[in-house]
Amino acid sequence: MRTFDTLRTMALATLLTTTAFAGSAQAVELSLLRFFGECNTEYGAVTDVSKANGECGIITVLTNKFNAENTLGAKVVTQTVEWGAYYDQLTATYSTGNIPDIAVMHASVLPNFANRDLLTPLSGPMKALGIETQDFVPAALKNATAQDEIYALPFDLHALLFHVNMDLMKQAGMVNADGSPMLPTTAEELIAQGKKFKEATGKAFIASESQSAEGMMVRFFDTLMWQQGVDVVSADGKTASINTPEGLNAAKLISSIYSEGLANPALDYPGSEQAFLNGEAGILINGTWGVDNYDSQAKSGKATLKNYRVANVPQLFANQKVWADSHMWVIPKDDSRSEEETKAAEAFLKFLNDNNFEWSRTGHLSVRQSVLDSEPFKALPHRNEFSATAANATALPQVQNQRAVYNAMITDLNAMWLTGTEPQAAIEAMQAGVDRVLRRNR
């Protein structure tokens, strides 16, 4: 296995020498479909990745860098789509004929496309390009594989975290002797700590997206289920275990967070982030993708948040587990795509793989063992604070209709704090909704 430093040094050189089109003067335009937001105003002309920040900034600058430096005559043109509508729009491209050459995809969605023969197999191209699949951590390679074929380039492992305002925790007397935040170890302790925090600071203990289709609390619900040893969906994708004693435990805890006034139910996703940055909450429940941004905001002096720390989602039940997913890159199948366009798209994936460390600066965990073992990765801010997340990350099984299962849970779980639905009624409705989805898998 090559060392991380060697891989970084060879990033562009390998890109240019592993394709038959190196040195081609003919322009090849590639369409890239992705979410991650739009930030061309700030980064549209930037090619120095070290100057990029956050998901949108880093992927935008990486794309700019590829366009500026590749000698394939290739230009990647990006189309951004809002996250909630992304997969509907990607699916629609197969009917309209405007199929993108490269697209981002969650591991949880890959089976829906791979099992319908809508993706280009990548095992052969990866070998030809020198992408060392043995460097991928096992979970990442598994996520990218369906029916013994690799269909995606894994790009990260992302999971829920507790983002913490240490100044507010100190004000509440909730800091350990080693300077780490004092976090709960049981469900009951979470509520007790939340009340103590609210009384001492006058602030919400928790900020979380609570209004929109993001479904942050569904991810927390899944986490609590796995911590109790229960799989939300069976490995074969045919049955769910939501209307269970464990499901009721999870729903009661989440309902209590809101009914006790420990979280603001009016926050959407941007609002939850802003509340945390404005010093209005002690803990933000959000993913790894926010680490780079929150750290930069805290260091800038412009945010109310000054003393920022990261923590693994605490173990509240018997098992240390946490919700996770992966971002990956795919080449959607398109019979009209030319060989030159295909080779250029593969070269772009090679470029992204070579620059996986840069993407990991967002806060996401790298999927490459050589990057995880490297000193530059270990030196990134806060990584030691949530290093256990990689081992505890858990995902729904790779079965059809994962995203539909997720969406089916959101409305009924949110109803507990939006309309006053009792926890038992909520899990019954969630079970019924997910059962309807899973019947498609039988």
Sequence and secondary structure as in RCSB ss.txt:
>XXXX:A:sequence
MRTFDTLRTMALATLLTTTAFAGSAQAVELSLLRFFGECNTEYGAVTDVSKANGECGIITVLTNKFNAENTLGAK
VVTQTVEWGAYYDQLTATYSTGNIPDIAVMHASVLPNFANRDLLTPLSGPMKALGIETQDFVPAALKNATAQDEI
YALPFDLHALLFHVNMDLMKQAGMVNADGSPMLPTTAEELIAQGKKFKEATGKAFIASESQSAEGMMVRFFDTLM
WQQGVDVVSADGKTASINTPEGLNAAKLISSIYSEGLANPALDYPGSEQAFLNGEAGILINGTWGVDNYDSQAKS
GKATLKNYRVANVPQLFANQKVWADSHMWVIPKDDSRSEEETKAAEAFLKFLNDNNFEWSRTGHLSVRQSVLDSE
PFKALPHRNEFSATAANATALPQVQNQRAVYNAMITDLNAMWLTGTEPQAAIEAMQAGVDRVLRRNR
>XXXX:A:secstr
   HHHHHHHHHHHHHHSSTTTT  S EEEEEEE S   HHHHTT   GGG  HHHHHHHHHHHHHHHH SS EE
EEEEE  GGGHHHHHHHHHHHS   SEEEEETTTHHHHHTTT B   HHHHHHHT  GGGB HHHHHHTEETTEE
  EE  BEEEEEEEEHHHHHHTT B TTS B   SSHHHHHHHHHHHHHHHSSEEEE   SSTT HHHHHHHHHH
HHTT  SB TTSS B  SSHHHHHHHHHHHHHHHTTSB TT  HHHHHHHHHTT EEEEEEEGGGHHHHHHHHHH
S SS  SEEEEE    SSS  EEEE EEEE B  TT  HHHHHHHHHHHHHHHHTHHHHHTTS B SBHHHHTSH
HHHTSTTGGGSTTHHHHEE   S TTHHHHHHHHHHHHHHHHHT   HHHHHHHHHHHHHHHHGGG 
